[in-house]
């Protein structure tokens, strides 16, 4: 074998070794990329599960709010009716107060006697009654 053949064969061997090394390095890198991709996929799966759970929780909260609103609406109507009734009662009381004031005004116009007549003039005692009965 000549030197040129040995150099060519050595270069071929060197190219073969380098290509195998590059292939191994790339496959190793590819495997790490696959591992990274799997980790990212696991994280995405976990996040999507959390998101779906959060969506379910939001739906439950929405249903609870709807139930509370359904409970509040009749209570609100009852409260409005109660307020109307109370307002009517207040109006009635105002009317009665006005009438009472008119009655007081009328009573103030009637003359009142501050002095009471003596008792002997208005009522008779037991002795007086007995004496009248005995005389007859």
Secondary structure as GFF3:
##gff-version 3
##sequence-region A 1 136
A	DSSP	alpha_helix	3	109	.	.	.	ID=ss1
A	DSSP	alpha_helix	119	122	.	.	.	ID=ss2
A	DSSP	alpha_helix	126	135	.	.	.	ID=ss3
###
